[in-house]
Amino acid sequence: MSLPFLRPAAVAVLLALAGCGVSSTPDSAAVPAPAQPEVLVQQETMPVAGTMAKRMFRSAPIASFAPMPSADSYPQGYRDEQREQYQALADNPVHNVAETPVSTFSADVDTGAYANVRRLLNQGRLPPQGAVRLEEMVNYFPYDYALPSDGSPFGVTTELAASPWNPHTRLLRIGIKASDRAVAELAPANLVFLVDVSGSMDRREGLPMVKSTLKLLVDQLRDQDRVSLVVYAGESRVVLEPTSGREKAKILTAIEQLTAGGSTAGASGIELAYQMAQQAFIPKGINRILLATDGDFNVGVSDFDSLKQMAVDKRKTGISLTTLGFGVDNYNEHLMEQLADAGDGNYAYIDNLREGRKVLVDQLGSTLAVVAKNVKLQVEFNPAQVSEYRLLAYENRALKREDFSNDKVDAGEIGAGHTVTALYEIVPAGEKGWLEPLRYGKSASVGSGKNGELAMLRVRYQPPEGGKSLLIERPITNQVAPASEDLRFAAAVAAFSQQLKDGRYTGDFSLKDTETLARGARGDDRFGLRNEFVQLVELAQSLRNSSASNALATERRIE
């Protein structure tokens, strides 16, 4: 009897239950977690007869783990299928404009969720709901937004069109586009490659992919750039002291010699990386740590809040933290996304070398150079024009109304060439909405004198060097037009993201409808990204149909 994907202890238990009389000791002792608030975690189980069982349970806080055995103790072919961790977030609620006219949130340019969902689908698995963050799915794709023309660091675009999944609602698209910069125009960069070389990275999708990806970045280095290399497993160490970008052969040799094995003391590695970044600090330059890991910290400081606070404290020194996710099975996506947010960086998941090139070659300026920090968006809806609204995504970026003007409240950063897309689904005044009318509610005033305005958009940001925030204001007119190609495609991605979750707002709009919508909005798909998305929607349809068929067959056997 061979069960290569289970730990030895689990195999022994199964054999004992089967009457084989085999006993074994656990492969690791249980370590009690400290008393902290519980976090809702989603995890996947192994596929059974072509279906994927899902379960929700309460666990200790995310990123607080018991020590794992070394890679040498894993049986051959071992796959740790039940340790991927995601943050479960409820969708933004529907708001009544008469009661809550203002919506405020932080900008987000992360794209890791899309690449991770792509990886799961290509593995033949429907993603858990926590893996799907709609804003990162939509922001993965480039859009034709207006560039800045008034001296501000980014241009602002708005568009209003009918919603494809609800005849009573409309989609409002808000787009922000920063000016791009060629790599040659970037300030000198002080980069620290922080690489996880623990046993959990000893797989094709782990350290070998990290090495190949970092080599792509090395080719982009200039003479004025500096690179350090820090690794961590059971302990952390410096592999390469700060080295000029002109010494590419030396840097590549240091990367090539990396090997994996041991436990994961991630926090000590981060501390050492910040020390190296401070040692080679470039005033008015780019000072950034690139953390390449699966996020499976299991030795030393592994408390989630402590790790985030470390990144928050260090960003005040002018050193930012970008996280690059690698690996499968034990991937801690929640930690990776939140660490990048706390460290004033961005988060990407690298599931193949093409994605590595996209992040660290094609979009290197966006990844490294910040053109605006603490970017916040606020939309005030006109109750004479809009009765209800909901913001699609940005659930973990929500801000209080008073946070918008408070420069001490941290928000997202936008890099050179970055685009940010936000979608609102709105109910025009007089149309059927999601909410039941109140018997004693106040009716909206229509005598405001701003009846031609749908809403007011405000964008607040700080220059990269800091200082007092600046404000951009744009009225949004109530002009509905046929949806542009970009809006149709963004709507398809938004529909797909909702359908991968519970689809409560997309109604009868099916995955087939999403495929049709996206297929007709591919346009000039230079890099083939939109066509790839269409294929993912088709794959999701097949997986969902297969799951439904197997579930029905199981019910019939039980009957």
Phi, psi and omega per residue, in radians:
M1 nan 2.063 -3.064
S2 -2.115 2.110 3.098
L3 -2.214 1.347 -3.006
P4 -1.146 -0.314 -3.087
F5 -1.558 -0.034 3.136
L6 -1.826 2.696 3.054
R7 -1.245 2.768 3.138
P8 -0.973 -0.702 -3.123
A9 -1.095 -0.724 3.136
A10 -1.136 -0.682 3.108
V11 -1.078 -0.746 -3.130
A12 -1.076 -0.723 3.130
V13 -1.096 -0.762 3.139
L14 -1.108 -0.724 3.133
L15 -1.130 -0.683 3.124
A16 -1.117 -0.743 3.119
L17 -1.112 -0.515 3.141
A18 -1.398 -0.010 3.105
G19 1.579 0.265 -3.096
C20 -1.483 -0.226 3.073
G21 1.213 0.464 3.140
V22 -1.672 2.361 3.105
S23 -2.205 2.738 -3.129
S24 -2.732 2.799 3.044
T25 -1.623 2.658 3.140
P26 -1.056 2.629 -3.128
D27 -1.401 -0.213 3.040
S28 -2.683 2.487 3.130
A29 -1.337 2.541 3.134
A30 -1.237 2.380 3.106
V31 -1.992 2.023 -3.108
P32 -1.109 2.370 3.119
A33 -1.402 2.602 3.079
P34 -1.135 2.693 -3.132
A35 -1.245 1.904 3.139
Q36 -2.500 2.866 3.116
P37 -1.012 2.444 3.136
E38 -1.309 2.640 -3.141
V39 -2.156 2.374 3.109
L40 -1.371 2.120 -3.063
V41 -2.102 2.462 3.054
Q42 -1.839 2.369 3.081
Q43 -2.422 2.697 3.126
E44 -1.723 2.568 2.949
T45 -1.779 3.042 3.127
M46 -1.161 2.561 3.067
P47 -1.050 2.389 3.095
V48 -2.201 2.034 3.134
A49 0.900 0.732 3.069
G50 1.432 -0.005 3.134
T51 -1.936 2.871 3.131
M52 -2.141 1.897 3.088
A53 -1.334 2.462 3.133
K54 -2.134 2.589 3.103
R55 -2.512 2.642 3.093
M56 -2.078 2.370 3.104
F57 -2.656 2.916 3.119
R58 -1.616 2.408 -3.136
S59 -2.401 3.038 2.978
A60 -1.120 2.842 -3.106
P61 -0.905 2.495 -3.125
I62 -1.000 2.498 3.122
A63 1.302 0.324 3.029
S64 -2.032 1.738 -2.939
F65 -2.089 2.721 2.941
A66 -1.344 2.665 3.130
P67 -1.009 2.433 3.116
M68 -1.710 2.650 3.050
P69 -1.183 2.830 3.102
S70 -1.214 2.863 -3.107
A71 -1.060 -0.518 -3.086
D72 -1.180 -0.366 -3.109
S73 -1.524 -0.127 3.107
Y74 -1.302 2.411 3.044
P75 -1.188 2.706 -3.132
Q76 -1.042 2.350 3.140
G77 1.446 0.097 -3.109
Y78 -1.042 2.354 3.048
R79 -2.309 2.135 -3.062
D80 -1.543 1.392 -2.912
E81 -1.315 -0.274 -2.933
Q82 -1.987 0.451 -3.055
R83 -2.134 0.170 3.023
E84 -1.246 2.380 -3.009
Q85 -2.231 2.330 -3.091
Y86 -2.372 2.696 3.097
Q87 -1.554 2.130 3.123
A88 -1.506 2.053 -3.111
L89 -2.140 2.358 3.050
A90 -1.299 2.587 3.101
D91 -1.090 2.664 3.043
N92 -1.017 2.475 -3.134
P93 -1.351 2.912 2.999
V94 -1.403 2.383 -3.139
H95 -2.028 2.468 3.003
N96 -1.504 2.151 -3.047
V97 -1.089 -0.623 -3.141
A98 -1.088 -0.481 -3.123
E99 -1.705 -0.704 -3.075
T100 -2.346 1.438 -3.055
P101 -1.380 -0.257 -3.000
V102 -1.960 2.324 3.085
S103 -2.112 2.251 -3.070
T104 -2.301 2.343 3.118
F105 -2.714 2.881 3.138
S106 -1.590 2.531 3.072
A107 -1.145 2.651 3.133
D108 -2.524 2.202 -3.141
V109 -2.005 0.167 3.126
D110 -1.141 2.648 3.121
T111 -2.325 0.094 -3.008
G112 -1.044 -0.591 -3.080
A113 -1.071 -0.665 -3.112
Y114 -1.123 -0.856 -3.121
A115 -1.097 -0.626 3.126
N116 -1.219 -0.733 3.075
V117 -1.087 -0.711 3.086
R118 -1.024 -0.775 3.124
R119 -1.051 -0.787 -3.121
L120 -1.117 -0.763 3.129
L121 -1.123 -0.712 3.131
N122 -1.193 -0.361 3.034
Q123 -1.449 -0.046 -3.118
G124 1.487 0.441 -3.112
R125 -2.195 2.311 2.952
L126 -1.256 2.336 -3.035
P127 -1.236 2.603 2.992
P128 -1.152 2.696 -3.058
Q129 -1.017 -0.635 -3.116
G130 -1.137 -0.333 3.141
A131 -1.375 -0.255 -3.022
V132 -1.757 1.856 3.012
R133 -1.965 1.958 -2.967
L134 -1.011 -0.702 -3.090
E135 -1.136 -0.598 3.123
E136 -1.319 -0.480 3.050
M137 -1.194 -0.849 -3.102
V138 -1.196 -0.721 -3.077
N139 -1.294 -0.118 3.109
Y140 -1.144 -0.465 -3.001
F141 -1.754 2.538 3.058
P142 -1.349 2.588 3.112
Y143 -2.344 2.739 -3.083
D144 -1.545 1.358 3.130
Y145 -1.702 2.733 3.132
A146 -1.190 2.422 3.060
L147 -1.431 2.783 -3.140
P148 -1.118 2.501 -3.141
S149 -2.301 0.001 -3.046
D150 -2.089 0.326 3.129
G151 1.581 -0.188 3.090
S152 -1.335 2.827 -3.059
P153 -1.295 -0.199 -3.141
F154 -2.650 2.710 3.061
G155 -1.616 2.771 -3.101
V156 -2.164 2.288 -3.136
T157 -2.228 2.434 3.036
T158 -2.300 2.683 -3.139
E159 -2.698 2.489 -3.128
L160 -2.251 2.241 -3.130
A161 -2.655 2.949 3.125
A162 -1.144 2.525 3.082
S163 -1.330 2.390 -3.121
P164 -1.323 -0.300 -3.068
W165 -1.943 -0.048 -3.141
N166 -2.558 2.004 -3.087
P167 -1.182 -0.246 -3.103
H168 -1.660 -0.100 -3.053
T169 -2.129 2.946 3.073
R170 -2.254 2.752 3.075
L171 -1.846 2.234 3.031
L172 -1.848 2.105 3.116
R173 -1.852 2.284 3.057
I174 -2.044 2.183 -3.123
G175 -2.158 2.395 3.074
I176 -2.125 2.305 -3.119
K177 -2.280 2.128 3.098
A178 -1.604 2.619 3.083
S179 -1.120 2.445 -3.132
D180 -1.475 2.803 3.074
R181 -2.386 2.370 3.040
A182 -1.211 2.663 -3.125
V183 -0.973 -0.655 -3.111
A184 -1.100 -0.400 -3.100
E185 -1.549 -0.156 -3.093
L186 -1.226 2.639 3.036
A187 -1.112 2.766 3.084
P188 -0.949 2.473 -3.040
A189 -1.986 2.326 3.000
N190 -1.918 1.774 -3.034
L191 -1.947 2.407 3.034
V192 -2.033 2.023 3.033
F193 -1.442 1.992 3.097
L194 -1.886 1.933 -2.957
V195 -2.034 2.257 3.048
D196 -1.368 2.025 3.113
V197 -2.027 0.481 3.132
S198 -1.307 3.004 -3.087
G199 -1.047 -0.545 -3.129
S200 -1.183 -0.265 3.115
M201 -1.630 0.039 -3.100
D202 -1.481 1.181 3.106
R203 -2.738 2.835 -3.033
R204 -0.961 -0.694 -3.091
E205 -1.401 -0.086 -3.086
G206 -1.720 -1.973 -3.030
L207 -1.030 -0.736 3.093
P208 -0.992 -0.681 3.104
M209 -1.216 -0.638 3.092
V210 -1.065 -0.828 -3.104
K211 -1.075 -0.787 3.140
S212 -1.107 -0.660 -3.120
T213 -1.216 -0.789 -3.131
L214 -1.141 -0.555 3.089
K215 -1.082 -0.612 3.087
L216 -1.086 -0.697 -3.140
L217 -1.202 -0.665 -3.130
V218 -0.996 -0.641 3.139
D219 -1.097 -0.357 -3.115
Q220 -1.596 -0.124 -3.052
L221 -1.207 2.581 3.100
R222 -1.906 2.931 -3.102
D223 -1.034 -0.603 -3.075
Q224 -1.388 -0.124 3.137
D225 -1.469 2.685 3.086
R226 -2.182 2.489 -3.132
V227 -2.310 2.336 2.976
S228 -2.080 2.739 3.126
L229 -2.292 2.073 3.111
V230 -2.099 2.423 3.096
V231 -2.184 2.782 3.062
Y232 -2.562 2.499 2.986
A233 -2.522 -1.926 3.024
G234 -1.165 -0.473 3.054
E235 -2.529 2.893 -3.134
S236 -1.852 2.660 3.116
R237 -2.722 2.779 3.099
V238 -1.588 2.127 3.102
V239 -1.612 -0.602 -3.101
L240 -2.442 2.085 3.037
E241 -1.193 2.871 -3.140
P242 -0.865 2.161 -3.014
T243 -2.292 2.426 -3.135
S244 -1.125 2.550 3.107
G245 -1.093 -0.281 3.117
R246 -1.265 -0.366 -3.118
E247 -1.609 1.034 -3.067
K248 -1.098 -0.689 -3.124
A249 -1.066 -0.715 3.119
K250 -1.123 -0.734 -3.139
I251 -1.169 -0.768 -3.128
L252 -1.120 -0.664 3.111
T253 -1.105 -0.733 3.124
A254 -1.093 -0.695 3.123
I255 -1.181 -0.766 -3.064
E256 -1.107 -0.525 -3.073
Q257 -1.409 -0.034 -3.115
L258 -1.210 2.399 3.051
T259 -2.310 2.764 -3.054
A260 -1.912 2.595 3.050
G261 2.840 2.491 3.087
G262 1.861 -3.101 3.134
S263 -1.444 -3.015 -2.949
T264 -2.226 1.670 3.072
A265 -1.624 1.250 -3.012
G266 -1.138 -0.695 -3.071
A267 -1.109 -0.724 3.132
S268 -1.152 -0.570 3.070
G269 -1.136 -0.737 3.121
I270 -1.115 -0.732 3.126
E271 -1.066 -0.775 3.141
L272 -1.155 -0.649 3.123
A273 -1.112 -0.715 3.098
Y274 -1.129 -0.629 3.083
Q275 -1.091 -0.749 3.129
M276 -1.158 -0.685 3.117
A277 -1.119 -0.680 3.119
Q278 -1.206 -0.628 -3.134
Q279 -1.078 -0.664 -3.096
A280 -1.856 0.386 -3.028
F281 -0.959 2.363 3.112
I282 -1.943 1.906 3.100
P283 -1.033 2.348 -3.120
K284 1.087 0.289 3.083
G285 -1.859 -2.999 3.072
I286 -1.646 2.033 3.129
N287 -2.088 1.864 -2.962
R288 -2.550 2.459 3.009
I289 -1.728 2.338 3.048
L290 -1.913 1.812 -3.105
L291 -1.591 2.047 3.139
A292 -1.945 1.929 -3.018
T293 -2.857 2.953 2.972
D294 -1.645 -0.013 3.077
G295 1.355 0.194 -3.070
D296 -1.568 1.298 3.134
F297 -1.425 2.184 -3.114
N298 -2.400 0.123 3.071
V299 -2.308 2.441 3.127
G300 1.371 -2.606 -3.120
V301 -1.187 1.974 3.109
S302 -2.220 0.085 3.096
D303 -1.172 2.253 -3.016
F304 -1.045 -0.834 -3.097
D305 -1.150 -0.627 3.126
S306 -1.153 -0.702 3.120
L307 -1.139 -0.737 3.112
K308 -1.115 -0.725 -3.111
Q309 -1.141 -0.603 3.078
M310 -1.052 -0.785 3.134
A311 -1.141 -0.672 3.115
V312 -1.109 -0.770 -3.122
D313 -1.135 -0.719 -3.059
K314 -1.293 -0.491 -3.132
R315 -1.156 -0.407 3.120
K316 -1.183 -0.310 3.115
T317 -1.529 -0.016 3.134
G318 1.634 0.202 3.131
I319 -1.941 2.119 -3.119
S320 -1.754 2.900 -3.072
L321 -2.278 2.071 3.031
T322 -1.856 2.391 3.119
T323 -1.920 2.329 3.090
L324 -2.057 1.949 -3.072
G325 -1.475 2.382 3.094
F326 -2.381 2.882 2.994
G327 1.603 2.999 -3.110
V328 -2.427 2.981 2.991
D329 1.283 -0.917 -3.124
N330 -1.939 0.367 -3.001
Y331 -1.212 2.241 3.128
N332 -1.787 1.436 -3.066
E333 -1.183 -0.617 -3.140
H334 -1.031 -0.820 3.141
L335 -1.085 -0.761 -3.076
M336 -1.096 -0.792 -3.103
E337 -1.161 -0.733 -3.081
Q338 -1.328 -0.563 3.075
L339 -1.119 -0.754 3.117
A340 -1.096 -0.695 3.121
D341 -1.098 -0.795 -3.126
A342 -1.191 -0.504 -3.075
G343 -1.635 0.252 -3.136
D344 1.002 0.638 3.109
G345 -2.144 -2.815 3.091
N346 -2.277 2.811 -3.051
Y347 -2.096 2.312 3.063
A348 -2.391 2.600 3.052
Y349 -1.915 2.278 -3.092
I350 -1.845 1.769 -3.136
D351 -1.715 -0.209 3.073
N352 -2.783 2.947 -3.061
L353 -1.173 -0.492 3.083
R354 -1.095 -0.699 3.094
E355 -1.174 -0.656 3.083
G356 -1.055 -0.714 3.102
R357 -1.169 -0.685 3.137
K358 -1.043 -0.761 -3.045
V359 -1.369 -0.736 -2.969
L360 -1.876 0.009 3.055
V361 -2.181 -1.143 -3.089
D362 -1.095 -0.626 -3.089
Q363 -2.028 0.550 -3.073
L364 -1.079 -0.699 3.115
G365 -1.048 -0.738 3.119
S366 -1.150 -0.671 -3.089
T367 -1.197 -0.605 -2.999
L368 -1.827 -0.701 -2.962
A369 -1.692 2.080 3.112
V370 -1.573 2.240 3.097
V371 -1.820 -0.325 3.086
A372 -2.715 2.418 -3.141
K373 -2.063 2.834 -3.128
N374 0.864 0.908 -3.118
V375 -1.456 2.156 -3.122
K376 -2.184 2.503 3.095
L377 -2.057 2.477 3.093
Q378 -2.459 2.300 3.117
V379 -2.115 2.178 3.043
E380 -1.900 2.012 -3.091
F381 -1.510 2.523 3.116
N382 -1.489 2.021 -3.090
P383 -1.134 -0.304 3.079
A384 -1.303 -0.315 -3.092
Q385 -1.986 -0.492 -3.043
V386 -2.258 2.268 3.120
S387 -1.697 -0.623 -3.124
E388 -2.498 2.778 3.085
Y389 -2.730 2.808 2.956
R390 -2.540 2.416 3.082
L391 -1.512 2.150 3.125
L392 -1.394 1.893 3.084
A393 1.425 -2.846 -3.019
Y394 1.064 0.532 -3.103
E395 -1.069 -0.710 -3.132
N396 -1.593 0.261 3.065
R397 -2.064 0.149 -3.087
A398 -1.147 2.475 3.107
L399 -2.181 2.721 3.013
K400 -1.290 2.724 -3.125
R401 -0.999 -0.710 -3.104
E402 -1.282 -0.272 3.121
D403 -1.227 -0.368 -3.032
F404 -1.053 -0.703 -3.085
S405 -1.705 0.069 -3.113
N406 -1.702 1.858 -3.086
D407 -1.189 -0.210 3.113
K408 -1.439 -0.186 3.116
V409 -1.546 2.071 -3.069
D410 -1.241 2.571 3.080
A411 -2.505 -2.921 -3.004
G412 -1.432 2.795 3.087
E413 -1.853 2.608 3.083
I414 -2.105 2.213 -3.136
G415 -1.629 2.952 3.138
A416 -1.012 2.206 3.116
G417 1.449 -0.083 -3.127
H418 -1.170 2.595 2.950
T419 -2.088 2.528 3.060
V420 -2.189 2.243 3.121
T421 -2.094 2.309 3.032
A422 -2.203 2.409 3.141
L423 -2.101 2.278 2.981
Y424 -1.990 2.390 2.940
E425 -1.765 2.145 -3.036
I426 -2.130 2.668 3.054
V427 -1.879 1.978 3.097
P428 -1.073 2.591 3.115
A429 -0.960 2.302 3.138
G430 1.653 -0.270 3.114
E431 -1.534 2.794 3.100
K432 -1.234 2.226 -3.129
G433 -1.919 -2.903 3.137
W434 -1.510 -0.437 -3.008
L435 -1.688 2.501 3.035
E436 -1.302 2.440 -3.140
P437 -1.146 2.578 3.126
L438 -1.469 2.410 3.107
R439 -1.165 -0.647 -3.067
Y440 -1.974 0.280 -3.099
G441 -1.279 2.759 3.100
K442 -1.504 2.410 3.095
S443 -1.413 2.612 -3.124
A444 -1.245 2.470 3.077
S445 -1.356 2.389 3.134
V446 -1.946 0.164 -3.104
G447 -1.792 0.598 -3.045
S448 -1.367 -0.295 -3.064
G449 1.407 0.028 3.135
K450 -2.079 0.594 -3.014
N451 -1.157 -0.337 3.104
G452 -1.436 -0.159 -3.132
E453 -1.703 2.284 3.047
L454 -1.359 -0.734 -3.076
A455 -2.871 2.955 3.017
M456 -2.030 2.185 3.105
L457 -1.746 2.283 3.073
R458 -2.175 2.341 3.075
V459 -2.172 2.164 3.128
R460 -2.043 2.415 -3.102
Y461 -2.662 2.844 3.034
Q462 -2.012 2.573 3.020
P463 -1.062 2.770 -3.110
P464 -0.965 -0.587 -3.126
E465 -1.412 -0.038 3.133
G466 1.648 -2.779 -3.104
G467 1.730 -3.009 -3.099
K468 -1.169 2.443 -3.109
S469 -1.247 2.707 3.119
L470 -2.004 2.712 -3.026
L471 -2.147 2.349 2.988
I472 -2.039 2.296 3.110
E473 -2.172 2.378 3.123
R474 -2.451 2.080 3.009
P475 -1.242 2.485 3.111
I476 -1.875 2.043 -3.096
T477 -1.406 2.702 -3.136
N478 -1.544 1.213 -3.135
Q479 -2.122 1.851 3.137
V480 -1.544 2.298 -3.140
A481 -2.378 2.848 3.046
P482 -0.967 2.397 -3.067
A483 -1.112 2.392 3.069
S484 -1.212 2.932 3.112
E485 -1.048 -0.742 3.135
D486 -1.110 -0.748 3.141
L487 -1.162 -0.691 3.114
R488 -1.072 -0.719 -3.136
F489 -1.224 -0.759 3.102
A490 -1.041 -0.668 3.105
A491 -1.131 -0.649 3.111
A492 -1.130 -0.738 3.114
V493 -1.137 -0.698 3.115
A494 -1.134 -0.723 3.108
A495 -1.092 -0.790 -3.135
F496 -1.057 -0.761 3.140
S497 -1.066 -0.726 3.120
Q498 -1.207 -0.659 -3.135
Q499 -1.195 -0.536 3.076
L500 -1.225 -0.334 3.057
K501 -1.652 -2.081 -3.102
D502 -1.814 -0.182 3.095
G503 1.064 0.496 -3.042
R504 -1.165 -0.468 -3.095
Y505 -1.774 -0.176 -3.101
T506 -1.593 -0.092 3.014
G507 0.971 -2.228 -3.091
D508 -1.493 0.046 3.112
F509 -1.212 1.979 -2.971
S510 -1.636 2.986 3.038
L511 -1.071 -0.580 3.078
K512 -1.130 -0.691 3.081
D513 -1.111 -0.703 3.110
T514 -1.099 -0.757 3.109
E515 -1.038 -0.797 -3.139
T516 -1.084 -0.754 3.138
L517 -1.087 -0.800 -3.127
A518 -1.198 -0.676 -3.116
R519 -1.085 -0.614 -3.130
G520 -1.451 0.009 -3.093
A521 -2.202 0.443 -3.109
R522 -1.290 -0.624 3.086
G523 1.024 -2.550 3.131
D524 -1.435 1.494 -3.008
D525 -1.546 1.316 -2.983
R526 -0.980 -0.755 -3.074
F527 -1.753 0.068 3.106
G528 1.295 0.248 -3.075
L529 -1.225 -0.687 -3.115
R530 -1.248 -0.647 3.089
N531 -1.141 -0.665 3.075
E532 -1.076 -0.681 3.108
F533 -1.066 -0.763 3.104
V534 -0.982 -0.734 -3.142
Q535 -1.153 -0.616 3.092
L536 -1.157 -0.682 3.095
V537 -1.097 -0.737 3.090
E538 -1.063 -0.731 3.132
L539 -1.118 -0.732 3.116
A540 -1.091 -0.663 3.078
Q541 -1.039 -0.806 -3.114
S542 -1.114 -0.755 -3.131
L543 -1.136 -0.713 3.140
R544 -1.191 -0.708 3.106
N545 -1.125 -0.692 3.124
S546 -1.139 -0.736 3.111
S547 -1.092 -0.740 -3.141
A548 -1.134 -0.717 -3.135
S549 -1.135 -0.756 3.140
N550 -1.183 -0.636 3.102
A551 -1.125 -0.712 3.117
L552 -1.140 -0.710 3.127
A553 -1.121 -0.659 3.117
T554 -1.129 -0.750 3.117
E555 -1.054 -0.715 -3.131
R556 -1.161 -0.657 3.115
R557 -1.155 -0.655 3.127
I558 -1.138 -0.697 3.123
E559 -1.136 nan nan
